């Protein structure tokens, strides 16, 4: 089963070296499981806020940088990721879920994300290949794509 087997989900991704970007466009109910740690990465804080109403229109994920231990700038960067995706999806920023995975403690390269986002968006689709590009884009040190599905 692939993420693209869910009606209405379109996705795509790009991986360049150690950096990756994935976009998924959908419209529907969402839920999240978040860390209980006292210290949380910026995308965790922003995503938790954005999906608190239980509804989203899309997801933006970067790999190569966790945007963790980045302070106020990290929060601005996570919100900017939502803004970038919202402009592409045609929705509000608070209707976008955001996630980051990778190296901790380094400033996020938002300009790289901005440069790649339009190309990734223009290639959105619902094939198995699209799902694999999305999954590959968000890999960090894993040797293979990880995926799970539950109904």
C-alpha positions in Angstrom: 0.0 0.0 0.0 1.3 3.5 -0.9 0.3 6.9 0.4 -1.0 7.6 -3.1 -3.5 4.8 -2.7 -5.5 7.1 -0.5 -8.1 9.0 -2.5 -7.1 12.6 -3.1 -3.4 12.3 -2.0 -0.8 13.7 -4.5 2.8 13.8 -3.6 6.3 14.2 -4.9 9.8 14.7 -3.6 13.4 15.5 -4.6 16.7 14.4 -3.0 20.0 16.2 -3.7 22.9 14.9 -1.8 22.0 15.1 1.9 19.1 17.4 1.4 15.6 16.4 0.5 12.1 17.9 0.2 8.7 16.2 0.0 5.3 17.7 -0.6 2.0 15.9 -0.1 -1.3 17.6 -1.1 -4.6 16.4 0.3 -7.6 17.7 2.1 -9.0 16.0 5.1 -8.8 14.9 8.7 -5.4 14.6 10.3 -3.9 13.5 13.6 -0.4 13.6 15.0 1.6 11.9 17.7 4.2 14.2 19.1 7.1 13.9 21.5 6.5 14.3 25.2 9.9 15.8 25.7 10.2 19.2 27.4 12.4 20.3 24.5 10.8 20.2 21.1 12.1 21.0 17.6 10.5 23.9 15.9 8.6 21.8 13.3 7.0 19.8 16.1 5.7 23.0 17.8 4.4 24.5 14.5 2.9 21.3 13.2 1.1 20.6 16.5 -0.4 24.1 16.4 -1.4 23.7 12.7 -3.1 20.4 13.0 -4.8 21.0 16.4 -8.1 21.6 14.6 -7.8 18.1 13.1 -7.8 19.2 9.5 -5.0 19.9 6.9 -4.6 20.5 3.2 -1.0 19.4 2.8 2.3 18.5 4.2 5.9 19.8 3.7 8.8 17.8 4.9 12.6 18.4 4.6 15.4 16.0 5.3 19.0 16.7 6.0 18.3 19.2 8.8 16.0 18.6 11.8 15.5 22.3 12.5 16.0 21.4 16.2 17.8 23.5 18.8 17.5 26.5 16.5 15.6 28.8 18.7 13.3 31.6 17.5 14.9 31.4 14.0 13.9 27.7 13.8 10.2 28.6 14.5 10.3 31.3 11.8 11.8 28.8 9.4 9.2 26.2 10.1 6.5 28.8 9.6 8.1 29.9 6.4 8.0 26.3 5.2 4.3 26.3 5.8 4.0 29.6 4.0 5.9 28.2 1.0 3.6 25.2 0.8 0.4 27.1 1.4 1.2 29.4 -1.5 1.6 26.4 -3.7 -1.5 24.5 -2.3 -3.7 27.6 -2.4 -4.6 27.4 1.3 -3.8 29.1 4.6 -0.4 28.5 6.3 -2.1 27.0 9.3 -3.6 24.3 7.1 -0.2 22.8 6.3 1.6 20.2 8.4 5.4 20.5 8.6 8.2 18.2 9.6 12.0 18.1 9.4 14.5 15.3 9.9 18.2 15.2 10.0 21.1 17.0 11.7 20.4 18.8 14.9 21.5 22.3 15.8 22.1 23.8 12.4 20.2 26.6 10.7 17.7 25.4 8.1 18.4 26.2 4.4 15.0 27.8 3.7 16.3 29.2 0.4 17.1 25.7 -0.9 13.5 24.7 0.1 12.0 27.7 -1.6 14.0 27.0 -4.8 13.0 23.4 -4.9 9.3 23.6 -3.8 7.8 24.8 -7.0 9.4 22.1 -9.1 8.4 19.4 -6.6 4.8 20.8 -6.6 4.6 20.9 -10.4 5.5 17.2 -10.4 2.8 16.1 -7.9 1.0 12.9 -8.8 -0.6 9.7 -7.4 1.5 6.9 -8.8 3.7 4.4 -6.9 6.7 6.3 -8.3 5.5 9.6 -6.8 5.1 7.8 -3.4 8.6 6.4 -3.7 10.1 9.9 -4.6 8.3 11.4 -1.6 9.6 8.6 0.7 13.1 8.8 -0.7 13.2 12.6 -0.3 12.7 12.3 3.5 15.3 9.6 4.1 18.3 10.6 6.1 20.8 7.8 6.9 18.4 4.9 6.2 19.5 2.5 3.6 16.0 1.9 2.4 12.6 3.6 2.2 10.5 3.1 5.3 6.7 3.1 5.1 3.7 1.9 7.0 0.0 1.9 6.5 -3.0 1.4 8.7 -6.7 1.8 8.3 
